[in-house]
Each structure stands twice: as structure tokens, then as C-alpha cells.
Amino acid sequence: MSHLGFLGRTLWVQLLLCVCVGSPWLAAQDKPAALPPIEAALPPIEGVENLRQVAPGILSGSQPEGVAAFRELSLRGVKVIISVDGAAPNVELAHQFGLRYVHVPIGYDRIEPQSRADLVEATKAAGGPVFLHCHHGKHRGPAAAAYCGMAVGTLTAPQALNVLKVAGTKPDYTGLWDAVRNFEPPQLPAGPLVESAVVAPLTSAMVRIDHHWAGIDQQVKAGQVADWWEFTREALLLSEEFRELPRMSASMDAGFNDRMETAIKVAEELHSAAEKQDLVLLRAAHLKVLKSCTDCHASYRDR
């Protein structure tokens, strides 16, 4: 064999090796970046809690708060934010960073058939990574994200259930678990996707209560109130929201109104303890409010 023929054959073998197994001659920047593993905790984003990648192209977390949160979501390649929370999305701030919102509010008891269709359509039509969120990023958001991951074929059934486990989704929310555990593809066509859905007054009131309670709950558990004036104001607003609920719940039964009377009473105790700046009374009232809400949720929200 001539020297030229041997050289030609050698170059041909090297070319095959480059194509089949990769070449060290390739620049590092030409290699695709590895995706974080499914259900991976991601580098934190200011203004977003419980941030996770639950599947390739699907992120989940809490409601983004502030400019930094929306900016960083955009920098990480997110194209569409899908909210399953009852609160009105901050559409204007999202637009400033080239992000589009899709609002599909869901409850804690189930993911309705129409909502399933809308969520999957929003995920498929995004043209890039999506970020699904509820309020805290622990229950409704991860369940919706897991369902969408199964629907688009990027999550297996065990992986989807593990998303809920890792997120800390409460076992009591059986409807959310069943949407994943007993997965069925959407049976309805998607409806018009909107950036801010119309939400029932009772739902809006519960969203406001949740926001007031979040700050109160955090400070009482920490055993330290940062600003007694602001804390007392939040306790008063919480009490007033409970007072308004019976006006918005004409279709509810007598048991609901009885629970609201209890909620009003214990919320007033919380406000009184805040006015006295008494941490001992505050902790006792905090536990009463918490029990009142938990009992009511078990009967009316979580079923």
C-alpha cells in the first residue's frame, strides 16, 4: 500500500471517529449544555420561592414578585408564565421583559377538564420554556406542571408523582394527586387563552386573605415582629376580610357561615394581641386562626 493510500485511509477512520463518538477537536462551546436533572432545584431567583425544573422546558415555583424575578425568568429563557393561582397576574411587568402570561386558575380539589386542555395548549404553544406557578409553588403549581409534563411526553408517571412529593404537595389535596396518579390526556379542545382570567369574588377574597396571613404566619413562627404597627394593620385587614366573606357566599350552606363567625372571632383576638404587642397572646390567637382555616379548608376547599 502506498504512503498516500495509508494516509487517506487513516484520515477516513479519524473522520468516522469524529462523527460517531465525538472529537476532542470540537470547541467546548459547541457542545450542548446539559439540562438539570428532572425535579432539580435550580439556582434561586429573588422573588420566586420553591423554584424547580420538573421536566425539560417546564419550571415550577411561586408567584414571581418584583422586577428581579421577571428579569431573571426572561434571562433563563422562559417564554410564557402560566399562573394557576386566583390572583391577577402582573401582566404589565411580565411584558416589560418580553414574557407572556396565560392565566388558568385552578382549585385545590381538582384540575377541571377544561383547565387541563388549556394548560397543555399553553405549554405546547409557548415556543420555549414555560414557568408554571401558584401562590407558594407547593401544591397547585407543581401538580399542573407534572400533568403538563405527562401530557407533552417529557415525564413518566413515576416521575410526575415524584414532582409532587419533592414539592411537598399535601396528601390531603387528593384531587391534585389524582390528576397525576390517574392521568388522562385532555378530552376537550382548549379555549381562548387569556392573560388575566375573571375570578369569582369569593376566590379573590381568599387570595387576599392568603396574602395577609402569609406575613403574619411567618413572623409569629419566627417569634419576632419586625414592625408592630404594620403587623397590627395586617391583622386588622385579615379580620375585615373574614367579615366580608359571608356577603360573597350566598350560595354556601349554613355550616360555612358558622365557620366564618368563628374565623371572625379568632381573627379579632389576633388583632387585639397585636395591639397589645403581646407575643404570648399572639401565638395563642395565631394557632386558633390556623385551626379555623384548616378546618374550613378541609370541608370546603380541599374536597
SULPEPE-V135497 format. One record per residue. N is the residue number from 0. RES is the residue in one small letter. D_CENTER is the distance of its C-alpha to the mean C-alpha in whole Angstrom. Layout:
N:RES:D_CENTER, N:RES:D_CENTER
This chain:
0:m:68, 1:s:68, 2:h:66, 3:l:65, 4:g:64, 5:f:62, 6:l:60, 7:g:59, 8:r:58, 9:t:56, 10:l:54, 11:w:53, 12:v:52, 13:q:50, 14:l:48, 15:l:47, 16:l:46, 17:c:44, 18:v:42, 19:c:42, 20:v:41, 21:g:40, 22:s:42, 23:p:42, 24:w:43, 25:l:40, 26:a:38, 27:a:35, 28:q:33, 29:d:34, 30:k:32, 31:p:29, 32:a:26, 33:a:24, 34:l:21, 35:p:19, 36:p:19, 37:i:16, 38:e:14, 39:a:15, 40:a:14, 41:l:14, 42:p:17, 43:p:15, 44:i:14, 45:e:15, 46:g:13, 47:v:9, 48:e:9, 49:n:8, 50:l:9, 51:r:10, 52:q:12, 53:v:11, 54:a:14, 55:p:17, 56:g:15, 57:i:12, 58:l:9, 59:s:6, 60:g:4, 61:s:4, 62:q:6, 63:p:9, 64:e:12, 65:g:16, 66:v:18, 67:a:18, 68:a:14, 69:f:15, 70:r:18, 71:e:16, 72:l:14, 73:s:17, 74:l:19, 75:r:17, 76:g:18, 77:v:15, 78:k:16, 79:v:14, 80:i:10, 81:i:9, 82:s:7, 83:v:7, 84:d:8, 85:g:11, 86:a:12, 87:a:14, 88:p:12, 89:n:15, 90:v:16, 91:e:19, 92:l:18, 93:a:16, 94:h:20, 95:q:21, 96:f:20, 97:g:20, 98:l:17, 99:r:16, 100:y:14, 101:v:13, 102:h:12, 103:v:12, 104:p:11, 105:i:11, 106:g:12, 107:y:12, 108:d:15, 109:r:15, 110:i:14, 111:e:17, 112:p:19, 113:q:19, 114:s:15, 115:r:15, 116:a:18, 117:d:16, 118:l:13, 119:v:16, 120:e:18, 121:a:15, 122:t:14, 123:k:18, 124:a:19, 125:a:17, 126:g:20, 127:g:18, 128:p:15, 129:v:12, 130:f:8, 131:l:6, 132:h:3, 133:c:3, 134:h:6, 135:h:6, 136:g:3, 137:k:6, 138:h:7, 139:r:6, 140:g:3, 141:p:6, 142:a:9, 143:a:8, 144:a:8, 145:a:11, 146:y:13, 147:c:13, 148:g:14, 149:m:17, 150:a:18, 151:v:19, 152:g:20, 153:t:19, 154:l:18, 155:t:20, 156:a:20, 157:p:20, 158:q:18, 159:a:15, 160:l:16, 161:n:16, 162:v:12, 163:l:11, 164:k:14, 165:v:13, 166:a:10, 167:g:12, 168:t:11, 169:k:14, 170:p:17, 171:d:17, 172:y:15, 173:t:17, 174:g:16, 175:l:13, 176:w:15, 177:d:18, 178:a:16, 179:v:16, 180:r:19, 181:n:21, 182:f:19, 183:e:21, 184:p:21, 185:p:21, 186:q:24, 187:l:24, 188:p:24, 189:a:21, 190:g:22, 191:p:22, 192:l:18, 193:v:18, 194:e:16, 195:s:16, 196:a:17, 197:v:19, 198:v:18, 199:a:20, 200:p:21, 201:l:21, 202:t:17, 203:s:17, 204:a:19, 205:m:17, 206:v:14, 207:r:17, 208:i:18, 209:d:14, 210:h:15, 211:h:18, 212:w:18, 213:a:15, 214:g:18, 215:i:21, 216:d:19, 217:q:19, 218:q:22, 219:v:24, 220:k:23, 221:a:24, 222:g:27, 223:q:28, 224:v:27, 225:a:27, 226:d:29, 227:w:30, 228:w:31, 229:e:27, 230:f:26, 231:t:29, 232:r:28, 233:e:24, 234:a:26, 235:l:28, 236:l:25, 237:l:23, 238:s:27, 239:e:27, 240:e:24, 241:f:25, 242:r:28, 243:e:27, 244:l:25, 245:p:28, 246:r:29, 247:m:26, 248:s:26, 249:a:30, 250:s:29, 251:m:28, 252:d:30, 253:a:32, 254:g:30, 255:f:27, 256:n:30, 257:d:31, 258:r:28, 259:m:27, 260:e:31, 261:t:30, 262:a:27, 263:i:29, 264:k:31, 265:v:29, 266:a:27, 267:e:31, 268:e:32, 269:l:29, 270:h:30, 271:s:33, 272:a:33, 273:a:31, 274:e:34, 275:k:36, 276:q:34, 277:d:35, 278:l:32, 279:v:34, 280:l:33, 281:l:30, 282:r:29, 283:a:30, 284:a:29, 285:h:25, 286:l:26, 287:k:27, 288:v:24, 289:l:22, 290:k:24, 291:s:24, 292:c:21, 293:t:20, 294:d:23, 295:c:22, 296:h:19, 297:a:21, 298:s:23, 299:y:21, 300:r:17, 301:d:17, 302:r:20
